[in-house]
Amino acid sequence: MKVRFTPSGREQFLQVIGYILQDNRAAGSAFRRRAERVLRRLGKFPESGRLVPEFPELPFREVIVSPYRFFYRVKGRTVWVVAVWHSAQLAGEPGESNDL
């Protein structure tokens, strides 16, 4: 399976990396490597993420790359990362944007 970002999911991921890099370049690089490793695993095991606890009835799953939550949905042969949130953010429904 391929792992892809929706435009808004990619923008959020890049903002997170940029934010961490501003404060600590080594930490930003390490976070990016951890995130890429977790996302590659999703390509092999797309159901390995958990259902979003706040919204178990929705078709989204999540994986944690502490302290961030990566929300995704499997459509066909593609894992679409739709959002990246800091775990301290208040939960709002991860919507299917027009990106997908």
Rosetta constraint file for C-alpha pairs under 8 A:
AtomPair CA 1 CA 43 HARMONIC 4.86 0.50
AtomPair CA 1 CA 44 HARMONIC 6.56 0.50
AtomPair CA 1 CA 77 HARMONIC 5.13 0.50
AtomPair CA 1 CA 78 HARMONIC 5.51 0.50
AtomPair CA 1 CA 79 HARMONIC 7.00 0.50
AtomPair CA 2 CA 43 HARMONIC 5.68 0.50
AtomPair CA 2 CA 77 HARMONIC 6.59 0.50
AtomPair CA 2 CA 78 HARMONIC 4.85 0.50
AtomPair CA 2 CA 79 HARMONIC 6.11 0.50
AtomPair CA 3 CA 39 HARMONIC 6.90 0.50
AtomPair CA 3 CA 40 HARMONIC 7.22 0.50
AtomPair CA 3 CA 42 HARMONIC 7.22 0.50
AtomPair CA 3 CA 43 HARMONIC 5.74 0.50
AtomPair CA 3 CA 78 HARMONIC 5.80 0.50
AtomPair CA 3 CA 79 HARMONIC 4.65 0.50
AtomPair CA 3 CA 80 HARMONIC 6.10 0.50
AtomPair CA 3 CA 81 HARMONIC 7.39 0.50
AtomPair CA 4 CA 78 HARMONIC 6.96 0.50
AtomPair CA 4 CA 79 HARMONIC 6.13 0.50
AtomPair CA 4 CA 80 HARMONIC 5.07 0.50
AtomPair CA 4 CA 81 HARMONIC 6.16 0.50
AtomPair CA 5 CA 9 HARMONIC 5.44 0.50
AtomPair CA 5 CA 10 HARMONIC 5.23 0.50
AtomPair CA 5 CA 80 HARMONIC 5.41 0.50
AtomPair CA 5 CA 81 HARMONIC 4.64 0.50
AtomPair CA 5 CA 82 HARMONIC 6.29 0.50
AtomPair CA 6 CA 10 HARMONIC 6.07 0.50
AtomPair CA 6 CA 80 HARMONIC 6.41 0.50
AtomPair CA 6 CA 81 HARMONIC 6.20 0.50
AtomPair CA 6 CA 82 HARMONIC 5.49 0.50
AtomPair CA 6 CA 99 HARMONIC 5.47 0.50
AtomPair CA 6 CA 100 HARMONIC 6.51 0.50
AtomPair CA 7 CA 11 HARMONIC 6.16 0.50
AtomPair CA 7 CA 99 HARMONIC 6.21 0.50
AtomPair CA 8 CA 12 HARMONIC 6.22 0.50
AtomPair CA 8 CA 82 HARMONIC 6.81 0.50
AtomPair CA 8 CA 83 HARMONIC 6.90 0.50
AtomPair CA 8 CA 99 HARMONIC 7.24 0.50
AtomPair CA 9 CA 13 HARMONIC 6.21 0.50
AtomPair CA 9 CA 81 HARMONIC 5.88 0.50
AtomPair CA 9 CA 82 HARMONIC 4.60 0.50
AtomPair CA 9 CA 83 HARMONIC 4.38 0.50
AtomPair CA 9 CA 84 HARMONIC 6.19 0.50
AtomPair CA 10 CA 14 HARMONIC 6.12 0.50
AtomPair CA 10 CA 81 HARMONIC 7.84 0.50
AtomPair CA 10 CA 82 HARMONIC 7.98 0.50
AtomPair CA 10 CA 83 HARMONIC 7.87 0.50
AtomPair CA 11 CA 15 HARMONIC 6.12 0.50
AtomPair CA 12 CA 16 HARMONIC 6.23 0.50
AtomPair CA 12 CA 83 HARMONIC 6.73 0.50
AtomPair CA 12 CA 84 HARMONIC 5.73 0.50
AtomPair CA 12 CA 85 HARMONIC 7.74 0.50
AtomPair CA 13 CA 17 HARMONIC 6.34 0.50
AtomPair CA 13 CA 83 HARMONIC 7.91 0.50
AtomPair CA 13 CA 84 HARMONIC 5.98 0.50
AtomPair CA 14 CA 18 HARMONIC 6.05 0.50
AtomPair CA 15 CA 19 HARMONIC 6.02 0.50
AtomPair CA 16 CA 20 HARMONIC 6.27 0.50
AtomPair CA 17 CA 21 HARMONIC 6.02 0.50
AtomPair CA 17 CA 28 HARMONIC 5.74 0.50
AtomPair CA 17 CA 29 HARMONIC 7.90 0.50
AtomPair CA 17 CA 31 HARMONIC 7.48 0.50
AtomPair CA 17 CA 32 HARMONIC 6.74 0.50
AtomPair CA 18 CA 22 HARMONIC 6.20 0.50
AtomPair CA 18 CA 28 HARMONIC 7.48 0.50
AtomPair CA 19 CA 23 HARMONIC 6.89 0.50
AtomPair CA 20 CA 24 HARMONIC 6.01 0.50
AtomPair CA 20 CA 25 HARMONIC 7.12 0.50
AtomPair CA 20 CA 27 HARMONIC 6.70 0.50
AtomPair CA 20 CA 28 HARMONIC 4.84 0.50
AtomPair CA 21 CA 25 HARMONIC 4.37 0.50
AtomPair CA 21 CA 26 HARMONIC 7.39 0.50
AtomPair CA 21 CA 27 HARMONIC 6.90 0.50
AtomPair CA 21 CA 28 HARMONIC 4.50 0.50
AtomPair CA 21 CA 29 HARMONIC 7.30 0.50
AtomPair CA 24 CA 28 HARMONIC 6.20 0.50
AtomPair CA 25 CA 29 HARMONIC 6.24 0.50
AtomPair CA 26 CA 30 HARMONIC 6.12 0.50
AtomPair CA 27 CA 31 HARMONIC 6.02 0.50
AtomPair CA 28 CA 32 HARMONIC 6.24 0.50
AtomPair CA 29 CA 33 HARMONIC 6.30 0.50
AtomPair CA 30 CA 34 HARMONIC 6.22 0.50
AtomPair CA 31 CA 35 HARMONIC 6.06 0.50
AtomPair CA 31 CA 65 HARMONIC 7.79 0.50
AtomPair CA 32 CA 36 HARMONIC 6.07 0.50
AtomPair CA 33 CA 37 HARMONIC 6.18 0.50
AtomPair CA 34 CA 38 HARMONIC 6.28 0.50
AtomPair CA 34 CA 65 HARMONIC 6.98 0.50
AtomPair CA 35 CA 39 HARMONIC 6.10 0.50
AtomPair CA 35 CA 65 HARMONIC 6.03 0.50
AtomPair CA 36 CA 40 HARMONIC 6.05 0.50
AtomPair CA 37 CA 41 HARMONIC 6.38 0.50
AtomPair CA 38 CA 42 HARMONIC 6.57 0.50
AtomPair CA 38 CA 63 HARMONIC 7.77 0.50
AtomPair CA 38 CA 65 HARMONIC 7.56 0.50
AtomPair CA 39 CA 43 HARMONIC 6.74 0.50
AtomPair CA 40 CA 44 HARMONIC 7.04 0.50
AtomPair CA 41 CA 45 HARMONIC 5.95 0.50
AtomPair CA 41 CA 46 HARMONIC 7.66 0.50
AtomPair CA 42 CA 46 HARMONIC 4.45 0.50
AtomPair CA 42 CA 47 HARMONIC 7.45 0.50
AtomPair CA 42 CA 48 HARMONIC 6.82 0.50
AtomPair CA 42 CA 49 HARMONIC 7.77 0.50
AtomPair CA 42 CA 79 HARMONIC 7.34 0.50
AtomPair CA 43 CA 78 HARMONIC 7.99 0.50
AtomPair CA 43 CA 79 HARMONIC 6.90 0.50
AtomPair CA 46 CA 74 HARMONIC 7.08 0.50
AtomPair CA 46 CA 79 HARMONIC 6.83 0.50
AtomPair CA 47 CA 61 HARMONIC 7.88 0.50
AtomPair CA 49 CA 61 HARMONIC 5.59 0.50
AtomPair CA 49 CA 62 HARMONIC 5.09 0.50
AtomPair CA 49 CA 63 HARMONIC 5.01 0.50
AtomPair CA 50 CA 61 HARMONIC 5.30 0.50
AtomPair CA 50 CA 62 HARMONIC 5.47 0.50
AtomPair CA 50 CA 63 HARMONIC 6.75 0.50
AtomPair CA 51 CA 55 HARMONIC 7.60 0.50
AtomPair CA 51 CA 56 HARMONIC 5.58 0.50
AtomPair CA 51 CA 59 HARMONIC 7.95 0.50
AtomPair CA 51 CA 60 HARMONIC 6.38 0.50
AtomPair CA 51 CA 61 HARMONIC 4.40 0.50
AtomPair CA 51 CA 62 HARMONIC 6.30 0.50
AtomPair CA 52 CA 56 HARMONIC 5.46 0.50
AtomPair CA 52 CA 58 HARMONIC 7.86 0.50
AtomPair CA 52 CA 60 HARMONIC 6.47 0.50
AtomPair CA 52 CA 61 HARMONIC 5.39 0.50
AtomPair CA 52 CA 62 HARMONIC 5.97 0.50
AtomPair CA 52 CA 71 HARMONIC 7.97 0.50
AtomPair CA 54 CA 91 HARMONIC 7.22 0.50
AtomPair CA 55 CA 93 HARMONIC 7.13 0.50
AtomPair CA 59 CA 73 HARMONIC 6.43 0.50
AtomPair CA 60 CA 71 HARMONIC 6.47 0.50
AtomPair CA 60 CA 72 HARMONIC 5.53 0.50
AtomPair CA 60 CA 73 HARMONIC 4.91 0.50
AtomPair CA 60 CA 74 HARMONIC 7.97 0.50
AtomPair CA 60 CA 94 HARMONIC 7.74 0.50
AtomPair CA 61 CA 71 HARMONIC 5.72 0.50
AtomPair CA 61 CA 72 HARMONIC 5.41 0.50
AtomPair CA 61 CA 73 HARMONIC 6.25 0.50
AtomPair CA 62 CA 69 HARMONIC 6.39 0.50
AtomPair CA 62 CA 70 HARMONIC 5.35 0.50
AtomPair CA 62 CA 71 HARMONIC 4.40 0.50
AtomPair CA 62 CA 72 HARMONIC 5.99 0.50
AtomPair CA 63 CA 69 HARMONIC 5.91 0.50
AtomPair CA 63 CA 70 HARMONIC 5.31 0.50
AtomPair CA 63 CA 71 HARMONIC 6.77 0.50
AtomPair CA 64 CA 68 HARMONIC 5.85 0.50
AtomPair CA 64 CA 69 HARMONIC 4.66 0.50
AtomPair CA 64 CA 70 HARMONIC 6.17 0.50
AtomPair CA 65 CA 69 HARMONIC 6.30 0.50
AtomPair CA 65 CA 70 HARMONIC 7.44 0.50
AtomPair CA 66 CA 87 HARMONIC 7.81 0.50
AtomPair CA 67 CA 86 HARMONIC 5.93 0.50
AtomPair CA 67 CA 87 HARMONIC 5.60 0.50
AtomPair CA 68 CA 84 HARMONIC 6.58 0.50
AtomPair CA 68 CA 85 HARMONIC 5.51 0.50
AtomPair CA 68 CA 86 HARMONIC 4.38 0.50
AtomPair CA 68 CA 87 HARMONIC 5.32 0.50
AtomPair CA 69 CA 84 HARMONIC 5.60 0.50
AtomPair CA 69 CA 85 HARMONIC 5.24 0.50
AtomPair CA 69 CA 86 HARMONIC 6.17 0.50
AtomPair CA 69 CA 87 HARMONIC 6.04 0.50
AtomPair CA 70 CA 81 HARMONIC 6.75 0.50
AtomPair CA 70 CA 82 HARMONIC 7.74 0.50
AtomPair CA 70 CA 83 HARMONIC 5.95 0.50
AtomPair CA 70 CA 84 HARMONIC 4.64 0.50
AtomPair CA 70 CA 85 HARMONIC 6.72 0.50
AtomPair CA 71 CA 81 HARMONIC 5.79 0.50
AtomPair CA 71 CA 82 HARMONIC 5.75 0.50
AtomPair CA 71 CA 83 HARMONIC 5.16 0.50
AtomPair CA 71 CA 84 HARMONIC 6.29 0.50
AtomPair CA 71 CA 94 HARMONIC 7.43 0.50
AtomPair CA 72 CA 79 HARMONIC 6.58 0.50
AtomPair CA 72 CA 80 HARMONIC 5.31 0.50
AtomPair CA 72 CA 81 HARMONIC 4.19 0.50
AtomPair CA 72 CA 82 HARMONIC 5.34 0.50
AtomPair CA 72 CA 83 HARMONIC 7.10 0.50
AtomPair CA 73 CA 79 HARMONIC 5.80 0.50
AtomPair CA 73 CA 80 HARMONIC 5.28 0.50
AtomPair CA 73 CA 81 HARMONIC 6.63 0.50
AtomPair CA 73 CA 82 HARMONIC 7.30 0.50
AtomPair CA 74 CA 78 HARMONIC 5.81 0.50
AtomPair CA 74 CA 79 HARMONIC 4.49 0.50
AtomPair CA 74 CA 80 HARMONIC 6.11 0.50
AtomPair CA 75 CA 79 HARMONIC 6.42 0.50
AtomPair CA 75 CA 80 HARMONIC 7.27 0.50
AtomPair CA 82 CA 94 HARMONIC 7.60 0.50
AtomPair CA 82 CA 96 HARMONIC 7.46 0.50
AtomPair CA 83 CA 94 HARMONIC 7.01 0.50
AtomPair CA 85 CA 89 HARMONIC 6.56 0.50
AtomPair CA 96 CA 100 HARMONIC 6.64 0.50
